[in-house]
Amino acid sequence: RGVIGRFAIDFLVSQQPDGGWRPYAVEINLRMGGTTFPYLALQFLTGGTVDPGTGLYGSARGEPKFYFATDNLRSPAYHGLSPADFMEIVERHDLYFDRASETGAVFHMIGALSQYGRVGVTCIGNSSEQADEIYRGVVEILDLEGELVAGPWSPATHPLGIPISSME
C-alpha cells in the first residue's frame, strides 16, 4: 500500500479445536514496534541478516542467532537499584554481551529500575534454549542482588511500599 520503512503487526494466536494454532492480525503499526529494539540490537552486535528462505537470523560469521527479549522485566526487589548499582551487578556477574561468542545480555530502560523496578533485556544465544537460559540466569541474579541492595520484599506489599490491603 505504499509504506516504505519499518512497520509492526500485532497478532493474537488462538488454539483451534483440532489442537493447531491460528494467528489473527489485529493491528498494523506504521512505525517501529516492540520487536524493533531487540532486532536492531541483534543486527548491530552480530552484523548479520535474516535468511529470506529460512527466516533464520545468521551473524556475519554465518552462525545462527536467537534472542529472548522483554521490555518488562520487573520485580519489587529491583526498586531502589540505581543505574550505578545495576551496572556493578552486571559487571560482577558478567551479564553483558560477549563479542567473542556473540552471546549474552543487552539491557535498556535502566533508568526505570529505581522508581519502577523495571528494566528491558535482550538475551542473545546460539540457540533458542541458550537465549532462554541466559534470560533465566539474568533474572536469578537480579532477583538475588536486588534483595541484597533494596531489601527483601513481600508479595503482600505494593512495589512502592504501600500495603495492598490499604489500596482496596
PyMOL commands that set and color helices and strands:
alter all, ss='L'
color gray80, all
select helices_A, chain A and resi 36-46+76-78+83-92+110-116+128-150+164-167
alter helices_A, ss='H'
color red, helices_A
select strands_A, chain A and resi 8-15+21-29+49-50+57-58+64-74+104-108+118-125
alter strands_A, ss='S'
color yellow, strands_A
deselect
rebuild
show_as cartoon
